[in-house]
Structures are given as structure tokens and as C-alpha cells.
Amino acid sequence: MENLIKALQIFLKYGNPTYPTWCEHDELHVVIDPNWVSAEDIAKLSVLGFFIYGEDGFMSYEFGNC
């Protein structure tokens, strides 16, 4: 849970969308434009289990489960 909270705190720096997440089977998606996120924070997010998924945001296999 600690890594998820750390990741969400990083995402919050780049926006506070009304509907920030969505899930599919074993996938958690976060809707924050990767072009806004610094390279340093992208590296931190990678360590926390998130990676860039297309142009719309980030995804993790560690935190998504439907």
C-alpha cells in the first residue's frame, strides 16, 4: 500500500482529475498526461510499479485487480 500512496502523491503534482483511475483485469490505469511528468518522476514511478501506457496515462500490474 505504501508504494501506491507514494505513486498517487507523485501523480497529484500533475493534476487532480475528477476520474483519475480506471481498472481492467489486473491493470490499474492513472489518467495523467505523461508529457507533463518530469523524467525524474517517471523514473520514481517506474520503481513504484507504474509505466507509461500510451498518451493518456500510466498503468500498473501491481495494483490493479478486478
N, C-alpha and C positions, 0 to 999 in steps of 0.2 A: 504494500500500500504506500509506503514511503516514496518509492520511485514514481508512482503515478502522481502523487501530490506534487513532487518536485517538478515533474514534467508539466503539469497543469499550471503551476506558478510561472514557468517559462512562457507557456502559451499565452497567459494572461497579459504579459508585457506587450503582445502584438495585437490585442483586440479582445473584445468581450461580446462575441456574437450571441444573439438570442438563443439559437440552437447550435451549440458548439460541437456536439458529438453525435455520432450515429454508429450503430453496430451491425455487422453481418456475422455469419458463423465464424467464431474465433478471431474476429477483427474489430478493433476499436479505431474509429476514424475521428480525427480532430480537424475541424474546418477553420484553419488559419493559413492564409496565403504564404507558402514557403518563400516567396520572393521578398517578403517583409522581414523574415527571420535572419538574424546575423549568422555568419559561418560558425562563430563560437557557440552560439546556442544550438545550432543544428548538430554540432559535434556532441554537446551535452545531451541533447535529446536522443541521439543515437545510443549513447551509453545507457540511457534510461529505458531503451526499448522501442523508440519511435523512429520512423524513417519517412522521408518524403514520399508521398503517394500522389503522383500526378500534379496538376496545377492547383488543385483545390485544398490540399492539406497534407496531413500526416497520418500514418497508420501504425498500429502495434498489434502484434500477435500475442503479446504477453498479457494484455489486459482485456481483450475482447472475448466474450463467451456468450453465445445466445443458445 
